């Protein structure tokens, strides 16, 4: 769907839509990254302040965690 991504959780029968920026974050999360790393990478790609980038990234990450679409990994 263009730059957007639609995912389906078959176990819950729910669809999740990610806009273009959320889709970029999803792709960046292919390998584990900290929020700081994500913010730095996103600021290189988009014209956004660090504060706005961090707030919106943290919000998306929390939403993905709440829906159990992603998992956190603790440092060893």
C-alpha positions in Angstrom: 0.0 0.0 0.0 2.5 2.6 -1.1 4.8 3.5 1.7 2.4 2.2 4.3 2.4 -1.3 5.8 -0.6 -3.3 6.9 0.0 -6.3 9.2 -2.5 -8.8 10.5 -2.4 -10.6 13.8 -4.1 -13.9 12.9 -4.4 -15.0 16.5 -6.4 -11.9 17.5 -8.0 -11.2 14.1 -6.7 -7.6 14.2 -5.1 -5.5 11.5 -2.4 -3.0 12.2 -1.6 -0.1 9.8 1.7 1.6 9.9 2.2 4.9 8.1 5.4 5.6 6.0 7.5 6.7 9.1 6.3 3.8 11.2 7.1 1.5 8.4 10.7 2.8 8.3 10.9 2.2 12.1 9.5 -1.3 11.6 12.2 -2.0 9.0 14.9 -0.6 11.3 13.8 -3.0 14.0 14.7 -6.0 11.9 17.8 -6.0 14.1 17.6 -5.0 17.7 18.2 -1.3 18.4 17.8 1.0 21.3 15.4 4.0 21.1 18.5 6.3 21.0 19.7 4.4 17.9 16.3 4.6 16.3 16.0 8.4 17.0 19.5 9.0 15.6 18.8 7.1 12.4 15.3 8.7 11.9 16.7 12.2 12.3 19.2 11.5 9.5 16.2 10.5 7.2 13.6 13.0 8.3 13.5 16.7 9.0 12.3 16.5 12.6 13.4 17.8 16.0 15.0 15.4 18.4 12.2 15.9 20.9 9.4 15.2 18.5 11.3 12.2 17.0 11.9 10.7 20.4 8.3 11.3 21.6 6.7 9.8 18.5 9.2 6.9 18.3 8.6 6.0 22.0 4.8 6.2 21.5 5.0 3.8 18.5 7.3 1.4 20.3 4.9 1.3 23.3 2.0 0.7 21.0 3.8 -2.2 19.3 4.8 -3.6 22.7 1.2 -3.3 24.0 0.0 -5.3 21.0 2.8 -7.8 21.4 4.0 -7.1 17.9 7.6 -6.6 19.2 9.5 -7.7 22.3 12.1 -6.0 24.3 15.5 -7.4 24.8 17.6 -6.7 27.9 21.3 -6.0 27.6 23.5 -8.9 28.8 
